[in-house]
Amino acid sequence: MAPTETAAPPLPRPPRDPRLDILRGWLQLSIFGAHAVGTWFGAHGIHAAWGLSDSSEQFLFLSGLVLGSVHTLKARRDGAGAAARDMWGRAARLWRFHLVLFAIFGAMILWAGMAMPLEGEVDRLGWRMLAERPWWALPGAALLLYMPNYIDILPVFILSMLALPGFLWLVDRFGAAALVVPGLLWAGVQAGVWSYWSWLPTGLDPLAWQFVFMIGAVCGRAALLTGAAVRRRGWAVLAAAAILLLGLAQRVAERFGAGLDVETLWTLAGKTHLGPVALLHGLALAYLVAVLVPREAPWMRHPAAAALAAVGRHSLHVFGLGLFLSWMVTALLRLHPGLPWLDPVLTVAGVAMLVGYALAADRRRLRPAVAAR
């Protein structure tokens, strides 16, 4: 008689890691700074100003890490089919949020093109198709083919989430070697063999950027199953630190008119195609944070850290609000270029609004639990 096959025991839900919320909060403020063109904060106050990767790499990696863990946990508890349906449901909800964001942001840009003295704003940001051919632009947005400026990052998350159950099915059977599949997609973009089939040049090519999401998913799965996504190794810490120092040296050299030429730098670290050096830099930064920042520390209970954690817990809606605020800051700085006090006032106001929204959302979230006591 053949032995009876037993299912793997269900996995316990891991405790919430406060580092993730704090990091995601900081990344949201960095994204706001990066989109608020012309601000001191965007030019000097975010880590992208001093390295060869930015918040996009970190946020996609962290999202992959969290969702890889969530999918693995649900697959062990409820089965692979239920886990896949859950992930696709999450992707559908994000897709609906993307469409709402597209419609409201597009309406704002079209209004600005008519009502404000910002010549060429509609064309500069790639919204001309919505202005002239909405019957074509709206289905294109729904199919994730029409992605104007400011609205080209959420499709990367949506497509990666749709592919995640199939990818983790491969990981279950082949381990980390399954990364060869998303790695080949990324490599094809680097070699110019293929690119994403969007109607406009996109800021982030999903065929390249899914790679960092899937790397995060493998790490999240490993953290759930083994207790740690990565281990601290002296040589790895030194290698990661060296990569960050090289990125810092390049950015400092650029400020003195030196460093790698623009074409070489774009090939190695361009954002659209997630160049290899940008990928290494982003992973090196993530590794150092994972192995050097403790899971619990007294500074995490400081009000500033708690505010960042609140932003991280509500990162999707903070992201949407931050897009509107960052464009408004950019527009006001363009309209009033001779006012030196405008930059710090607008930046502080924008950050305060994002943090205030997150804290208010936290209070609304906790109110039912308090009332039930």
C-alpha positions as CSV (number, residue, x, y, z in Angstrom):
1,M,0.0,0.0,0.0
2,A,1.4,3.4,-1.0
3,P,2.2,5.8,1.8
4,T,-0.4,8.5,2.3
5,E,0.8,12.0,1.2
6,T,0.4,14.5,3.9
7,A,0.0,18.2,3.2
8,A,2.5,20.7,4.5
9,P,1.5,22.1,7.9
10,P,0.0,25.6,7.9
11,L,2.5,28.4,8.5
12,P,2.0,30.8,11.4
13,R,1.4,34.4,10.4
14,P,4.7,36.3,11.0
15,P,4.6,39.4,13.3
16,R,4.5,42.8,11.6
17,D,8.0,44.1,10.9
18,P,8.0,47.8,11.9
19,R,11.0,48.4,9.6
20,L,8.8,47.8,6.6
21,D,6.3,50.5,7.5
22,I,8.9,53.0,8.3
23,L,10.8,52.3,5.1
24,R,7.7,52.5,3.0
25,G,6.8,55.8,4.7
26,W,10.2,57.3,3.9
27,L,10.0,56.0,0.3
28,Q,6.6,57.7,-0.2
29,L,8.1,61.0,0.9
30,S,11.0,60.4,-1.4
31,I,8.6,59.7,-4.3
32,F,6.9,63.0,-3.5
33,G,10.3,64.8,-3.5
34,A,11.3,63.2,-6.8
35,H,8.1,64.2,-8.6
36,A,8.2,67.7,-7.1
37,V,10.6,69.0,-9.8
38,G,12.6,72.0,-8.9
39,T,12.6,71.5,-5.1
40,W,15.7,71.3,-3.0
41,F,14.3,68.2,-1.3
42,G,14.0,66.4,-4.6
43,A,17.4,67.5,-5.8
44,H,19.4,66.9,-2.6
45,G,17.3,65.4,0.1
46,I,16.5,61.9,-1.2
47,H,18.8,59.0,-1.6
48,A,18.5,59.0,-5.4
49,A,20.4,62.3,-5.4
50,W,23.4,60.4,-3.9
51,G,23.2,57.1,-5.6
52,L,22.3,55.2,-8.7
53,S,18.9,53.9,-7.7
54,D,15.8,55.6,-6.3
55,S,12.7,54.8,-4.3
56,S,11.1,52.9,-7.2
57,E,13.6,50.0,-6.8
58,Q,13.1,49.8,-3.1
59,F,9.3,50.0,-3.2
60,L,9.0,47.3,-5.9
61,F,11.4,45.1,-3.9
62,L,9.5,45.6,-0.7
63,S,6.1,45.0,-2.4
64,G,7.4,41.8,-3.9
65,L,8.8,40.8,-0.5
66,V,5.5,41.3,1.3
67,L,3.3,39.8,-1.4
68,G,5.6,36.8,-1.8
69,S,5.2,36.1,1.9
70,V,1.4,36.7,1.8
71,H,0.9,34.4,-1.2
72,T,3.1,31.6,0.3
73,L,1.2,31.8,3.6
74,K,-2.2,31.7,2.0
75,A,-1.1,28.9,-0.4
76,R,0.0,26.7,2.6
77,R,-3.2,27.5,4.5
78,D,-5.9,27.5,1.8
79,G,-4.2,26.0,-1.3
80,A,-2.5,27.4,-4.4
81,G,-5.8,28.1,-6.2
82,A,-7.2,30.2,-3.3
83,A,-3.9,32.0,-3.0
84,A,-3.8,32.8,-6.7
85,R,-7.4,34.1,-6.7
86,D,-6.5,36.3,-3.7
87,M,-3.5,37.8,-5.5
88,W,-5.4,38.4,-8.7
89,G,-8.2,40.1,-6.6
90,R,-5.6,42.4,-5.1
91,A,-4.3,43.2,-8.6
92,A,-7.9,43.9,-9.7
93,R,-8.4,46.4,-6.8
94,L,-5.1,48.1,-7.6
95,W,-6.2,48.3,-11.3
96,R,-9.4,50.0,-10.3
97,F,-7.4,52.4,-8.2
98,H,-5.1,53.1,-11.1
99,L,-8.1,53.9,-13.4
100,V,-9.6,56.3,-10.8
101,L,-6.2,58.0,-10.4
102,F,-5.8,58.2,-14.2
103,A,-9.2,59.8,-14.7
104,I,-8.8,62.4,-11.9
105,F,-5.1,63.2,-12.7
106,G,-5.9,63.4,-16.4
107,A,-8.7,65.8,-15.8
108,M,-6.5,68.0,-13.7
109,I,-3.8,68.1,-16.4
110,L,-6.3,68.9,-19.1
111,W,-7.8,71.7,-17.0
112,A,-4.3,73.1,-16.3
113,G,-3.6,73.1,-20.0
114,M,-6.6,75.4,-20.6
115,A,-6.7,77.5,-17.4
116,M,-3.0,78.0,-16.4
117,P,-0.2,79.7,-18.3
118,L,1.9,76.5,-18.5
119,E,2.5,76.2,-22.2
120,G,2.8,72.7,-23.5
121,E,2.0,71.0,-20.2
122,V,-0.4,68.5,-21.8
123,D,2.2,67.5,-24.4
124,R,5.1,67.6,-22.0
125,L,3.4,65.0,-19.7
126,G,2.0,62.8,-22.6
127,W,-1.7,63.5,-22.1
128,R,-2.5,64.8,-25.6
129,M,-4.2,61.5,-26.6
130,L,-6.7,61.9,-23.7
131,A,-7.4,65.5,-24.8
132,E,-8.0,64.6,-28.5
133,R,-8.9,61.0,-28.6
134,P,-10.5,59.9,-25.3
135,W,-12.3,57.0,-27.0
136,W,-8.9,55.6,-27.7
137,A,-7.0,56.8,-24.6
138,L,-9.5,55.4,-22.0
139,P,-9.4,51.8,-23.3
140,G,-5.7,52.1,-23.6
141,A,-5.4,53.1,-19.9
142,A,-7.7,50.2,-18.9
143,L,-5.5,47.8,-20.9
144,L,-2.3,49.3,-19.3
145,L,-1.1,50.4,-22.7
146,Y,-1.5,54.1,-22.4
147,M,0.7,55.3,-19.5
148,P,1.3,59.1,-19.5
149,N,3.8,60.7,-17.1
150,Y,3.0,60.3,-13.4
151,I,0.7,57.3,-14.2
152,D,3.3,54.8,-15.4
153,I,4.3,53.0,-12.2
154,L,1.2,51.3,-10.9
155,P,0.9,49.2,-14.1
156,V,4.3,47.6,-13.2
157,F,2.8,46.5,-9.8
158,I,-0.4,45.3,-11.4
159,L,1.4,43.2,-14.0
160,S,3.9,41.8,-11.5
161,M,1.1,40.8,-9.2
162,L,-0.8,39.0,-12.0
163,A,2.4,37.0,-12.8
164,L,3.3,36.3,-9.1
165,P,1.3,33.1,-8.6
166,G,2.8,31.5,-11.6
167,F,6.3,32.6,-10.7
168,L,6.0,31.3,-7.1
169,W,4.7,28.0,-8.6
170,L,8.0,27.8,-10.4
171,V,9.9,28.7,-7.2
172,D,8.2,25.9,-5.3
173,R,9.5,23.4,-7.8
174,F,12.9,24.9,-8.8
175,G,13.8,27.2,-5.9
176,A,15.7,30.4,-6.5
177,A,16.7,29.1,-10.0
178,A,13.2,30.2,-11.1
179,L,14.6,33.7,-11.2
180,V,16.1,32.8,-14.5
181,V,12.7,33.4,-16.1
182,P,12.1,37.0,-15.0
183,G,15.9,37.6,-15.3
184,L,15.7,36.7,-19.0
185,L,12.9,39.1,-19.5
186,W,15.0,41.8,-17.8
187,A,18.1,40.9,-19.8
188,G,16.1,41.1,-23.1
189,V,15.2,44.7,-22.3
190,Q,18.9,45.5,-21.6
191,A,19.9,44.0,-24.9
192,G,17.2,45.8,-26.9
193,V,15.6,42.5,-27.9
194,W,12.2,43.5,-26.6
195,S,10.4,46.2,-24.6
196,Y,7.0,46.7,-23.2
197,W,4.3,47.4,-25.8
198,S,3.0,50.7,-24.4
199,W,1.7,53.4,-26.7
200,L,4.0,56.0,-25.3
201,P,7.6,55.7,-24.0
202,T,7.1,54.7,-20.4
203,G,9.2,55.8,-17.5
204,L,9.4,52.2,-16.1
205,D,9.4,49.3,-18.5
206,P,7.4,46.5,-16.8
207,L,9.3,43.8,-18.6
208,A,12.5,45.0,-16.9
209,W,11.1,46.2,-13.6
210,Q,9.2,43.0,-12.8
211,F,12.7,41.5,-12.0
212,V,13.2,43.4,-8.8
213,F,9.6,42.6,-7.7
214,M,10.3,38.9,-8.2
215,I,13.6,39.0,-6.4
216,G,11.7,40.5,-3.5
217,A,9.1,37.8,-3.7
218,V,11.7,35.1,-3.4
219,C,13.1,36.9,-0.4
220,G,9.7,37.2,1.2
221,R,9.0,33.5,0.7
222,A,12.4,32.6,2.2
223,A,11.8,34.9,5.2
224,L,8.4,33.2,5.8
225,L,9.8,29.6,5.4
226,T,13.2,30.0,7.1
227,G,12.9,33.1,9.3
228,A,15.3,35.3,7.3
229,A,15.3,36.5,3.7
230,V,19.1,37.0,3.7
231,R,21.9,36.3,6.1
232,R,24.6,38.7,7.2
233,R,27.9,37.9,5.7
234,G,31.0,40.1,6.1
235,W,32.0,39.9,2.5
236,A,28.5,40.7,1.3
237,V,28.3,43.8,3.6
238,L,31.6,45.0,2.2
239,A,30.5,44.4,-1.4
240,A,27.2,46.2,-0.9
241,A,28.9,49.1,0.8
242,A,31.4,49.4,-2.1
243,I,28.5,49.6,-4.6
244,L,26.9,52.4,-2.6
245,L,30.2,54.2,-2.4
246,L,30.7,54.0,-6.1
247,G,27.2,55.4,-6.7
248,L,28.0,58.3,-4.2
249,A,31.3,59.0,-6.0
250,Q,29.5,59.2,-9.4
251,R,26.9,61.6,-8.1
252,V,29.5,63.8,-6.4
253,A,31.6,63.8,-9.6
254,E,28.6,64.9,-11.6
255,R,28.3,68.0,-9.5
256,F,31.8,68.9,-10.6
257,G,31.2,68.1,-14.2
258,A,33.0,64.8,-14.1
259,G,32.1,61.1,-13.7
260,L,30.8,58.7,-16.4
261,D,29.4,60.3,-19.5
262,V,25.6,60.5,-19.9
263,E,25.3,57.8,-22.5
264,T,27.4,55.2,-20.5
265,L,25.5,56.1,-17.3
266,W,22.2,55.7,-19.0
267,T,23.2,52.2,-20.3
268,L,24.4,51.1,-16.9
269,A,21.9,52.8,-14.6
270,G,19.1,54.1,-16.7
271,K,15.7,54.1,-15.0
272,T,13.4,53.2,-17.8
273,H,15.1,49.8,-18.5
274,L,16.4,49.3,-14.9
275,G,20.1,49.2,-15.9
276,P,22.3,46.6,-14.3
277,V,24.1,49.0,-12.0
278,A,20.9,50.6,-10.9
279,L,19.6,47.1,-10.1
280,L,22.8,46.2,-8.1
281,H,22.7,49.5,-6.3
282,G,19.1,49.0,-5.2
283,L,19.7,45.5,-4.1
284,A,22.8,46.5,-2.2
285,L,20.9,49.2,-0.3
286,A,18.1,46.7,0.5
287,Y,20.6,44.1,1.7
288,L,22.4,46.6,4.0
289,V,19.1,47.8,5.5
290,A,18.0,44.2,6.1
291,V,21.1,43.0,7.9
292,L,22.2,46.2,9.6
293,V,19.0,47.8,10.8
294,P,17.5,45.9,13.8
295,R,13.9,44.7,13.7
296,E,13.2,46.5,16.9
297,A,15.0,49.6,18.2
298,P,14.1,52.5,20.6
299,W,14.2,55.1,17.8
300,M,11.3,53.3,16.1
301,R,9.1,54.6,18.8
302,H,10.0,58.2,18.2
303,P,7.1,60.4,17.0
304,A,8.9,61.0,13.7
305,A,9.4,57.3,13.1
306,A,5.8,56.6,14.1
307,A,4.6,59.2,11.6
308,L,6.7,57.5,8.8
309,A,5.2,54.2,9.8
310,A,1.7,55.6,9.5
311,V,2.6,56.8,6.0
312,G,3.9,53.4,5.2
313,R,0.7,51.7,6.4
314,H,-1.4,53.8,4.0
315,S,1.2,54.0,1.2
316,L,-1.1,53.5,-1.7
317,H,-3.4,56.4,-1.0
318,V,-0.5,58.5,0.2
319,F,1.1,57.8,-3.2
320,G,-2.0,59.0,-5.0
321,L,-2.3,62.1,-3.0
322,G,1.5,62.7,-3.4
323,L,1.2,62.7,-7.2
324,F,-1.3,65.5,-7.1
325,L,0.7,67.5,-4.6
326,S,4.0,67.0,-6.3
327,W,2.6,68.2,-9.7
328,M,1.0,71.2,-7.9
329,V,4.4,72.1,-6.3
330,T,6.1,71.7,-9.7
331,A,3.6,73.9,-11.4
332,L,3.7,76.7,-8.8
333,L,7.5,76.7,-8.9
334,R,7.4,77.1,-12.7
335,L,4.8,79.9,-12.4
336,H,6.7,81.8,-9.7
337,P,10.4,81.2,-10.4
338,G,11.7,84.2,-8.5
339,L,10.4,83.5,-5.0
340,P,13.2,81.7,-3.0
341,W,10.9,81.1,0.0
342,L,8.3,79.2,-2.1
343,D,10.3,76.0,-2.4
344,P,10.7,75.3,1.3
345,V,7.1,76.4,2.1
346,L,5.6,74.2,-0.5
347,T,7.8,71.2,0.3
348,V,7.0,71.4,4.1
349,A,3.3,71.9,3.3
350,G,3.3,68.9,1.0
351,V,5.1,66.6,3.4
352,A,2.8,67.8,6.3
353,M,-0.3,67.0,4.2
354,L,0.9,63.5,3.4
355,V,1.8,62.8,7.0
356,G,-1.4,64.4,8.3
357,Y,-3.5,62.3,5.9
358,A,-1.7,59.1,7.0
359,L,-2.2,59.9,10.7
360,A,-5.9,60.7,10.2
361,A,-6.3,57.4,8.3
362,D,-4.6,55.6,11.2
363,R,-7.0,57.1,13.7
364,R,-10.0,56.0,11.5
365,R,-8.6,52.5,11.3
366,L,-8.1,52.2,15.1
367,R,-11.4,53.8,16.1
368,P,-13.5,50.6,15.6
369,A,-11.1,48.6,17.7
370,V,-11.1,51.2,20.5
371,A,-14.9,51.4,20.4
372,A,-15.2,47.6,20.7
373,R,-13.3,47.5,24.0
